[in-house]
Amino acid sequence: MGQKVHPVGFRLGITRSHLSNWFIKKQTAYSKYLFEDDFLRKELLKKYNNVGFEKIEISRRIKNHIELSLYVEKPNEFAGRKIENLRKFKDEVKKMIYDYRKSKFYRTNFCNNLTNEEKNSKIIIAINIKKYSMNNACSIADFLIELLENRFSYRSALNLLLKKKLKKTYKGIKIKISGRLNGAEIARKEWIHEGRLPLQTLNADIDYAFKKAYTIYGILGVKIWIFK
């Protein structure tokens, strides 16, 4: 059963924390913030898919104050070191939120529940950009996806990963690739497993990532489990 439970969701509050942190008094505002966070994550992942996101944390400790913590593999490609680039990025995020709040979906579902103060309020955004470790599940998944989309066979991709990318800093790892491997007519699953991987132990620090590779033969699913 351990393999059928999401390793991160299973450990929330124990070894993992929630990616959205905020508290609301009005019950009607919960869905508003929930959909807004989901929209913001999807837009950032779509627009900046080359920087290698690990996770996007969103905090709302004060009203109309949004704090974004972005864990990326290539922070210099994301906003650079110049303050002007960071300001431009802040303005882009603000525009995303304002455009979303003007959208038909938002107006239909939430505008009747908002006060005039909430509708006309200004948004304050704080952004933290952090570089994450190269040897985590998201980084490994991105490396494999890049090779698979460049028409490497799955075995060649796994061999390159083991030679060049992986450093022996983990206690256990499992990599699973599923789909029409090497263009085969029938979809199947292939995996490698090394070391310990206690999926049912709540205190175990399991890093997990699931991503898709879009190849000429169809979509391949890539799953990574790492026991740190």
Residue pairs with C-beta under 8 A, 6 or more apart in sequence:
1 200
2 199
2 200
3 199
5 199
6 208
7 199
7 206
7 208
7 225
8 16
8 206
8 208
10 202
11 202
11 206
12 18
14 202
14 203
15 202
15 203
15 204
15 205
15 206
19 55
19 56
19 57
19 58
20 33
20 34
20 37
20 57
20 58
20 59
21 57
21 58
21 59
21 60
21 61
22 33
22 58
22 59
22 60
22 61
24 30
24 33
26 113
28 110
28 113
29 113
31 109
31 110
32 109
32 110
32 113
32 114
33 60
35 105
35 106
35 109
35 110
36 97
36 100
36 101
37 58
39 96
39 100
40 56
40 58
40 68
40 93
40 96
40 97
40 100
41 56
41 58
43 96
44 53
44 56
44 70
44 93
45 53
45 56
48 78
50 74
50 77
51 72
51 73
51 74
51 75
51 77
51 78
52 72
52 73
52 74
52 138
52 139
52 142
53 70
53 71
53 72
53 73
53 138
54 71
54 72
54 73
54 132
54 136
54 138
54 139
55 71
55 138
56 68
56 69
56 70
56 71
57 68
57 69
57 70
57 71
58 66
58 67
58 68
58 69
59 66
59 67
59 69
60 66
60 67
61 67
62 124
63 121
64 121
64 122
64 123
64 124
65 123
65 124
65 125
65 126
66 97
66 123
66 124
66 125
66 126
67 125
67 126
67 127
67 128
68 93
68 125
68 126
68 127
68 128
69 128
69 130
70 78
70 127
70 128
70 129
70 130
71 130
71 131
71 132
72 78
72 129
72 130
72 131
72 132
73 131
73 132
73 134
73 138
73 139
73 142
75 129
75 130
75 131
78 89
78 129
79 85
79 86
79 88
79 89
79 129
80 86
86 127
86 129
89 127
90 125
90 127
93 125
93 127
94 123
94 125
97 123
98 123
100 106
111 119
132 138
132 139
133 139
134 165
135 165
135 166
135 167
135 169
135 170
136 207
136 209
136 226
137 207
137 208
137 209
137 224
137 225
137 226
138 209
138 211
138 224
139 165
140 161
140 165
140 166
140 175
140 209
140 224
140 226
141 209
141 210
141 211
141 222
141 223
141 224
142 211
143 161
143 165
144 157
144 158
144 161
144 175
144 177
144 213
144 222
144 224
145 211
145 212
145 213
145 222
147 156
147 157
147 160
147 161
148 154
148 157
148 177
148 213
148 215
148 220
148 222
149 213
149 214
149 215
151 215
151 216
152 160
153 181
153 182
154 177
154 181
154 182
154 190
154 220
158 175
158 177
158 192
161 175
166 173
169 228
170 195
170 226
170 227
170 228
171 195
171 196
171 227
171 228
172 193
172 194
172 195
172 196
172 197
172 198
172 225
172 226
172 227
173 192
173 193
173 194
173 195
173 197
173 224
173 225
173 226
173 227
174 191
174 192
174 193
174 194
174 197
174 223
174 224
174 225
175 191
175 192
175 222
175 223
175 224
175 225
176 189
176 190
176 191
176 221
176 222
176 223
176 224
177 189
177 190
177 191
177 220
177 221
177 222
177 223
178 187
178 188
178 189
178 190
178 220
178 221
178 223
179 187
179 213
179 215
179 217
179 218
179 219
179 220
179 221
180 186
180 187
180 215
180 217
180 218
180 220
181 187
181 188
181 190
181 220
183 216
183 217
195 227
196 227
197 206
197 225
197 227
198 204
198 206
198 227
199 206
199 225
204 227
205 227
205 228
206 225
206 226
206 227
206 228
207 224
207 225
207 226
207 228
208 223
208 224
208 225
208 226
209 222
209 223
209 224
210 221
210 222
210 223
210 224
211 221
211 222
212 219
212 220
212 221
212 222
213 219
213 220
213 221
213 222
